[in-house]
């Protein structure tokens, strides 16, 4: 069993037998003070710590790549591989937060161009390694070039699946450039969220008075609720459904996220941990606190909490590698039950949770293709 690093930090027609609960006529929705309190609590205890951890991991990764390349290249690169896993852990905890600074300058795509349905990363990387061009690694040119080779998926290939024909010195230079790029993106994300009077954290805190980004505190809370839904949607649609298909014979393990580094299920475990943190926030000041104050809210909270607990327990008993899990006897079936559980969570959040808190989640960029 692969040891995991711990963090703490569509829906209709799923065939799960879920019934959306009609809301009682006397249900009192949270007011602006409730939503403002929620936003501040999640910002301080959930969002900012994740971006701080990401910035630290980015700096460590860049340093590890430089040291390994100076010591002989990426052949072993154990320090860089360890730093890569730490960076992926930190990114998986923030992957679903696709708003605000994450949307600027294609930062999320530059951090991780995935899913790569057309194999763009492999083609672009192979082309660059086959025809080494030091000018292509000039910082500004690299940052403004193809997002497919700027981030974690390209670095994963260099560390865990290096093309045999690659020229090692140039491959090392490329890895270091990717590390520098990731360090810069991570630092910029944190700065835009946290630093200065125009920081996005201040925009979120001041949403109650209305600003250019949010009409009021409730609209800011809606954005956070959409991020919670996105975390579950990414797992169901992209990380499980695309890999498992509808039967064992349809499984495609090489569609899994981070399959080369053997951490596809570790990613999902951290995604769910981050989603649960956004929902519950340690039981204080999270969405669950608002939900429990609504009529029928405590019952729904118990149901949501139970599915989170059941799903994460199942994942803890699986290898970190999707490929290894699928090779185990009954592995596909076990993963299929995880998919069902996360689908149930998605339905609960998209339906009764959304209704009780009067937060219409609608659609987002992760819906469908």
Legacy VTK file of the C-alpha trace (Angstrom):
# vtk DataFile Version 3.0
C-alpha trace
ASCII
DATASET POLYDATA
POINTS 369 float
0.000 0.000 0.000
1.444 3.316 -1.041
1.620 5.759 1.816
-0.154 9.021 1.080
0.633 12.497 2.273
-2.409 13.824 4.107
-3.744 17.329 3.487
-5.900 19.660 5.752
-6.204 20.646 4.868
-24.990 15.157 -15.293
-26.212 14.936 -11.924
-29.761 13.987 -12.875
-29.965 10.601 -14.521
-27.187 9.044 -12.444
-29.400 6.131 -11.525
-28.571 6.422 -7.833
-32.135 6.557 -6.564
-31.714 10.077 -5.204
-34.778 12.214 -4.627
-34.434 15.963 -4.470
-36.101 17.155 -1.305
-38.784 19.837 -1.612
-37.891 22.776 0.594
-40.240 23.630 3.450
-42.051 26.896 2.860
-40.698 28.284 6.132
-37.031 27.572 5.368
-35.012 30.681 6.156
-32.131 31.079 3.739
-28.822 32.452 5.085
-28.536 36.232 5.006
-25.695 38.485 3.877
-24.011 38.366 7.286
-24.007 34.561 7.151
-22.453 34.523 3.695
-19.868 37.170 4.628
-18.832 35.105 7.649
-18.598 32.008 5.471
-16.425 33.777 2.895
-13.996 35.077 5.510
-13.699 31.705 7.243
-13.030 29.791 4.029
-10.628 32.432 2.799
-8.505 32.406 5.958
-8.621 28.712 6.785
-8.971 27.047 3.409
-8.069 29.111 0.333
-5.059 31.171 1.398
-3.284 28.258 3.153
-3.557 26.227 -0.045
-1.963 28.910 -2.178
0.728 29.441 0.436
1.523 25.716 0.356
1.581 25.790 -3.454
4.091 28.659 -3.491
6.360 26.845 -1.022
6.169 23.652 -3.092
6.957 25.566 -6.292
10.088 27.063 -4.787
11.228 23.674 -3.460
10.630 22.004 -6.823
12.683 24.539 -8.750
15.562 24.181 -6.298
15.478 20.372 -6.426
15.558 20.343 -10.229
18.556 22.664 -10.263
20.464 20.527 -7.763
19.725 17.224 -9.506
20.706 18.625 -12.879
23.939 19.991 -11.423
24.660 16.567 -9.876
24.377 14.584 -13.090
20.962 14.975 -14.659
17.485 13.512 -14.440
18.522 9.856 -14.570
17.800 9.280 -10.881
16.633 12.690 -9.727
15.136 11.323 -6.532
15.024 14.735 -4.885
13.217 16.191 -7.893
10.729 13.320 -7.958
9.965 13.839 -4.281
9.546 17.581 -4.890
7.322 16.836 -7.893
5.006 14.758 -5.691
4.875 17.547 -3.110
4.005 20.043 -5.849
1.286 17.777 -7.219
-0.113 17.332 -3.710
-0.315 21.100 -3.290
-1.870 21.629 -6.725
-4.465 18.879 -6.245
-5.622 20.732 -3.117
-6.213 23.894 -5.197
-7.026 22.457 -8.636
-10.759 23.106 -8.277
-10.364 26.813 -7.425
-10.709 27.989 -11.020
-11.675 31.608 -10.488
-10.045 34.946 -9.777
-6.227 34.914 -10.113
-6.298 31.337 -11.424
-8.060 32.574 -14.562
-5.481 35.261 -15.309
-2.789 34.581 -17.926
-3.993 30.971 -18.396
-2.339 30.132 -15.071
-4.352 26.987 -14.363
-3.707 25.557 -17.842
-0.048 26.517 -17.688
0.222 24.800 -14.324
-1.439 21.626 -15.595
-2.580 21.177 -19.188
-4.946 18.280 -18.571
-6.925 16.392 -19.743
-4.840 16.344 -22.898
-7.255 14.494 -25.155
-5.196 14.977 -28.313
-1.778 14.187 -26.876
-0.470 17.703 -27.453
2.000 17.556 -24.560
3.713 14.446 -25.875
4.010 15.804 -29.406
5.290 19.245 -28.409
7.732 17.790 -25.907
9.078 15.252 -28.389
9.530 17.948 -31.021
11.441 20.184 -28.639
13.664 17.380 -27.341
14.387 16.118 -30.870
15.360 19.610 -32.017
16.917 21.321 -28.977
16.620 25.069 -29.217
18.029 26.972 -26.223
16.230 30.120 -27.399
12.909 28.352 -26.802
13.755 28.256 -23.091
14.173 32.011 -22.761
11.835 32.855 -19.850
9.412 35.229 -21.555
9.256 33.215 -24.773
8.687 29.992 -22.843
5.932 31.499 -20.658
4.145 32.836 -23.735
4.533 29.617 -25.723
2.504 26.414 -25.718
0.826 25.736 -22.371
1.237 22.008 -23.072
4.942 21.994 -22.148
4.957 24.606 -19.388
3.691 22.650 -16.436
3.342 19.502 -14.391
2.371 16.980 -17.120
5.453 17.842 -19.208
7.687 17.707 -16.139
6.181 14.348 -15.175
7.263 12.923 -18.538
10.794 14.227 -18.085
11.098 12.755 -14.595
9.221 9.471 -14.965
9.046 8.672 -18.699
11.977 10.392 -20.389
12.064 9.841 -24.178
15.078 7.647 -24.958
16.355 9.937 -27.686
16.339 13.012 -25.464
19.577 14.938 -25.152
20.157 14.930 -21.398
21.724 18.374 -20.922
18.904 20.051 -22.848
16.278 17.917 -21.087
17.689 19.145 -17.791
17.607 22.738 -18.984
13.982 22.248 -20.013
13.065 20.685 -16.660
14.656 23.586 -14.800
12.799 26.071 -17.017
9.509 24.282 -16.246
10.395 24.387 -12.551
11.083 28.118 -12.747
7.812 28.630 -14.593
5.833 26.702 -11.980
7.578 28.600 -9.183
6.657 31.914 -10.805
3.021 30.937 -11.431
2.646 29.703 -7.841
4.195 32.856 -6.403
2.029 35.070 -8.618
-1.129 33.197 -7.608
-0.342 33.731 -3.924
0.561 37.388 -4.419
-2.607 38.127 -6.381
-4.704 36.426 -3.730
-3.027 37.802 -0.637
-0.864 40.876 -1.126
-1.735 44.537 -1.461
-4.976 46.536 -1.325
-6.188 45.095 -4.635
-5.599 41.478 -3.574
-8.385 39.090 -4.501
-8.779 38.203 -0.821
-9.846 41.816 -0.198
-12.290 41.596 -3.108
-13.831 38.499 -1.542
-13.947 40.050 1.942
-15.578 43.241 0.651
-18.163 41.458 -1.459
-20.888 42.349 1.044
-20.676 45.988 -0.056
-20.607 44.958 -3.709
-17.679 45.462 -6.064
-16.637 44.917 -9.674
-16.348 41.161 -9.106
-19.334 40.314 -6.887
-22.760 41.835 -6.431
-22.816 40.864 -2.757
-21.502 38.340 -0.238
-23.955 35.697 -1.417
-22.581 35.852 -4.952
-19.068 35.333 -3.591
-20.316 32.332 -1.601
-21.921 31.017 -4.778
-18.503 31.068 -6.457
-17.070 29.033 -3.595
-19.972 26.582 -3.808
-19.316 26.207 -7.536
-15.713 25.353 -6.697
-16.944 22.644 -4.352
-19.091 21.209 -7.128
-16.204 21.510 -9.593
-13.948 19.423 -7.344
-16.448 16.569 -7.461
-17.246 16.993 -11.146
-13.564 16.811 -12.136
-13.190 13.556 -10.223
-16.296 11.902 -11.668
-16.112 12.980 -15.300
-12.397 13.281 -15.979
-10.536 11.209 -13.405
-12.839 8.184 -13.137
-15.410 7.980 -15.941
-12.914 8.605 -18.780
-10.649 5.899 -17.352
-13.108 3.232 -16.216
-15.730 3.320 -18.957
-18.814 1.169 -18.403
-17.111 -2.234 -18.104
-13.735 -3.768 -17.264
-12.933 -4.273 -20.946
-13.441 -0.545 -21.606
-10.935 0.661 -18.988
-8.153 2.910 -20.320
-5.625 3.397 -17.493
-3.400 5.645 -19.613
-6.175 8.218 -19.665
-5.699 8.606 -15.924
-4.207 11.788 -14.547
-0.558 11.402 -13.486
-0.404 7.713 -14.432
3.311 7.917 -15.265
4.188 8.940 -11.707
1.808 6.354 -10.235
-0.377 8.791 -8.299
-3.742 8.907 -10.080
-5.749 7.789 -7.046
-3.600 9.823 -4.681
-4.706 12.857 -6.702
-8.361 11.917 -6.265
-7.915 11.367 -2.544
-6.484 14.882 -2.148
-9.236 16.322 -4.375
-11.880 14.830 -2.095
-10.042 15.936 1.030
-9.983 19.486 -0.366
-13.672 19.302 -1.305
-14.598 18.108 2.169
-12.524 20.900 3.715
-14.364 23.464 1.580
-17.689 21.937 2.601
-16.986 21.415 6.282
-13.990 23.589 7.206
-13.383 21.601 10.350
-17.031 22.018 11.285
-16.556 25.742 11.917
-17.601 28.427 9.467
-17.958 26.162 6.427
-20.950 25.445 4.214
-21.925 22.639 6.566
-22.386 25.140 9.411
-24.905 27.101 7.313
-26.588 23.931 6.147
-27.118 22.598 9.652
-29.039 25.769 10.566
-31.628 25.105 7.856
-34.774 22.971 8.279
-33.811 19.413 7.252
-30.231 20.642 6.963
-28.825 18.435 9.755
-30.190 15.333 8.027
-28.657 16.311 4.708
-25.365 17.148 6.405
-25.192 13.687 7.977
-25.800 12.134 4.547
-23.126 14.222 2.827
-20.625 13.617 5.613
-21.282 9.856 5.507
-20.638 9.650 1.753
-17.419 11.650 2.099
-16.249 9.350 4.888
-17.192 6.167 3.016
-15.534 7.273 -0.220
-12.284 8.366 1.388
-12.092 5.107 3.344
-12.378 3.160 0.090
-9.625 5.212 -1.509
-7.346 4.754 1.500
-7.547 0.986 0.922
-6.509 1.241 -2.739
-3.028 1.777 -4.214
-2.094 5.315 -5.139
-1.732 4.136 -8.753
-4.855 3.696 -10.884
-2.973 1.163 -13.018
-2.099 -0.958 -9.990
-5.667 -0.762 -8.696
-7.060 -1.942 -12.039
-4.632 -4.856 -12.072
-5.893 -6.112 -8.710
-8.625 -8.738 -8.643
-11.943 -6.874 -8.456
-10.103 -3.578 -8.853
-12.387 -2.176 -11.549
-15.452 -2.967 -9.449
-13.957 -1.281 -6.400
-13.126 1.809 -8.421
-16.615 1.780 -9.899
-18.107 1.991 -6.394
-15.866 4.996 -5.719
-17.226 6.590 -8.899
-20.781 5.900 -7.706
-20.042 7.469 -4.326
-18.549 10.631 -5.800
-21.484 10.816 -8.229
-23.804 10.650 -5.233
-21.904 13.481 -3.560
-22.124 15.504 -6.753
-25.876 14.951 -6.920
-26.330 15.951 -3.269
-24.323 19.149 -3.698
-25.944 20.049 -7.034
-29.452 19.330 -5.763
-30.614 19.558 -2.139
-27.513 21.372 -0.851
-27.867 24.032 -3.557
-31.604 24.357 -2.897
-31.406 24.615 0.876
-28.773 27.360 0.784
-30.412 29.090 -2.195
-27.175 28.879 -4.182
-28.068 27.969 -7.786
-24.912 26.275 -9.047
-25.791 26.068 -12.744
-23.030 24.992 -15.102
-19.309 25.699 -15.310
-16.339 25.096 -17.588
-15.976 21.488 -16.439
-19.482 20.411 -17.497
-19.435 18.110 -20.525
-16.577 18.535 -22.977
LINES 2 371
9 0 1 2 3 4 5 6 7 8
360 9 10 11 12 13 14 15 16 17 18 19 20 21 22 23 24 25 26 27 28 29 30 31 32 33 34 35 36 37 38 39 40 41 42 43 44 45 46 47 48 49 50 51 52 53 54 55 56 57 58 59 60 61 62 63 64 65 66 67 68 69 70 71 72 73 74 75 76 77 78 79 80 81 82 83 84 85 86 87 88 89 90 91 92 93 94 95 96 97 98 99 100 101 102 103 104 105 106 107 108 109 110 111 112 113 114 115 116 117 118 119 120 121 122 123 124 125 126 127 128 129 130 131 132 133 134 135 136 137 138 139 140 141 142 143 144 145 146 147 148 149 150 151 152 153 154 155 156 157 158 159 160 161 162 163 164 165 166 167 168 169 170 171 172 173 174 175 176 177 178 179 180 181 182 183 184 185 186 187 188 189 190 191 192 193 194 195 196 197 198 199 200 201 202 203 204 205 206 207 208 209 210 211 212 213 214 215 216 217 218 219 220 221 222 223 224 225 226 227 228 229 230 231 232 233 234 235 236 237 238 239 240 241 242 243 244 245 246 247 248 249 250 251 252 253 254 255 256 257 258 259 260 261 262 263 264 265 266 267 268 269 270 271 272 273 274 275 276 277 278 279 280 281 282 283 284 285 286 287 288 289 290 291 292 293 294 295 296 297 298 299 300 301 302 303 304 305 306 307 308 309 310 311 312 313 314 315 316 317 318 319 320 321 322 323 324 325 326 327 328 329 330 331 332 333 334 335 336 337 338 339 340 341 342 343 344 345 346 347 348 349 350 351 352 353 354 355 356 357 358 359 360 361 362 363 364 365 366 367 368
